[in-house]
Amino acid sequence: MTARQTWPRPGVMALCTAVGLSLALTGCGGGDDAKPSATTAASSAPAASASPADPDAATKAAVLASYTAMWVEQMKAYRVASPDGTKLDDYATLDALSMFERDLATMKKNNTRVTGGVGHDAEAAELDMAAKIPTATVQDCIDLSKWKAERTTGEPIPLPTAEPLRYIASATVERRDDNRWMVTEYEPDGNRTC
């Protein structure tokens, strides 16, 4: 088999990033028994400074929450090479989903699935709240170092050596009338490494 037949393109690989983000976000907590030291407690208190807090922080957090939730649902789909049973359409429009659905169809046809994870470092890079439809741009550094794919028989599929392990992906996220943020476009760029 060739790498093309056995390995999803960067769009598919980028799909797995959501799981990485969700694991990173949930894995950073200290647990119930973690107690901040006096130094930590003092340093976490807001300091009086001339720089105001980011007025868009809540909006950016909502954008990233939607983007991350889309990735969590996409990873569910990648684990079984099917969107069935996921809530992908709660977080992404048909335009954004079409690429992932093509990738899932290829995976199903080739009897492959994802077992590893994908890391990423996403940020809401731009906001346009004055637009008729409020829009945000998410920039994400996709990290495939923990990506693992296999045939449904369990045979591992190696990563293609011609593709970078870390690259940039961009997403456009729009706020709908019901105040939900939805991913409307997703574009991996394997030529831009991070």
Beta strands, then each sheet from edge to edge (+ up, - down):
strand 1: 112-114
strand 2: 119-128
strand 3: 135-143
strand 4: 149-151
strand 5: 156-157
strand 6: 166-175
strand 7: 181-189
sheet 1: 1+ 4- 5+
sheet 2: 2+ 3- 6+ 7-
end
